[in-house]
């Protein structure tokens, strides 16, 4: 995935601007600090104008293996894999032996799938219509990348008031989103994200800690908020801009541990 980003010429900031994930999330995904989500793989491929199918097939294989391992009873991990190998008597029905056999079969698959995923993520752009796999693909011009990403983006699932209280990602509003306004609070980046196709906005914070929060309020007093539960960023549900532009939306970032709050454009929502 990192090679895909580098080949496209996109920075972490520009990649965050074209996807639903924040700059810090992409930094974790592309530097091996966190396994990317399936949606992240899809959005990266769309942002650089590549077919996500080969990567998604590998991701699905890895996810299936991980789920099977997770569903295996914990006590089976310590159980003898095969009573003939340990000399222990067989349990009724051979359940422990079957579980042990399942583990021996699934664990190598997990290793192979994870290795194949990581290798394929970097190799997809290196192999193209008979060209050498060691050849480095040329970087696409930024306008071409943007045009290809827009062409492959799914249609938005809402517009205006139908987007109220909806998840931006669930309604495909993140694909054309831009940062309409941003401010900072002790390093906490506070962003108002706007989708022209959906005519809707949502709030996002980055570089925060658990407990930091973001909220957005429109001129009629409708509010959406979100608090960081895990990681360093989060986002709210959407408010409509069909009847009032994004400039009328107030966005606030909060650091409760420091009893601090920063809003833009004002500290209070504008009057109707």
SULCORFEN-V558505 format. One record per pair of residues at least 6 apart in sequence whose C-alpha atoms are under 6 Angstrom apart, sorted by the first residue. I is the first residue (numbers start at 0). J is the second residue. Records with the same first field share a line. If there is no record, write none. Layout:
I = J / J
//
This chain:
0 = 120 / 121
1 = 29
2 = 121
6 = 138
7 = 47 / 138 / 139
8 = 138
11 = 22
12 = 22
15 = 21 / 22
16 = 177
18 = 173 / 174
19 = 173
27 = 33
28 = 35
41 = 51
44 = 51
45 = 148
46 = 148
47 = 144
48 = 144 / 147 / 148
57 = 116
61 = 112
64 = 109
80 = 96 / 99
81 = 96
82 = 89
125 = 132
126 = 132
155 = 170 / 171 / 172
156 = 170
157 = 197
158 = 197 / 198
159 = 198 / 199 / 239 / 241
160 = 239
163 = 237 / 238 / 239
164 = 236 / 237
165 = 236 / 237
166 = 236
172 = 194 / 197
175 = 194
176 = 193 / 194
177 = 192 / 193
178 = 191 / 192
179 = 191 / 192 / 193
180 = 190 / 191
181 = 189 / 190
182 = 189
183 = 189
187 = 205 / 206 / 207
188 = 204 / 205
189 = 204 / 252
190 = 202 / 203
191 = 201 / 202
192 = 200 / 201 / 202
193 = 199 / 200
198 = 240 / 241
199 = 238 / 239 / 240
200 = 237 / 238
201 = 235 / 236 / 237
202 = 234 / 235
203 = 233 / 234
204 = 232 / 233
205 = 231 / 232
206 = 231
207 = 231
208 = 231
209 = 227 / 228
210 = 226 / 227
211 = 226 / 227 / 253 / 254
212 = 225 / 226 / 252 / 253
213 = 224 / 225 / 251 / 252
214 = 223 / 224 / 250 / 251
215 = 222 / 223 / 249 / 250
216 = 222 / 248 / 249
217 = 248
218 = 269 / 270 / 271
219 = 271
223 = 235
224 = 235
225 = 235
227 = 233
249 = 263 / 268
250 = 262 / 263
251 = 261 / 262
252 = 260 / 261
253 = 259 / 260
//
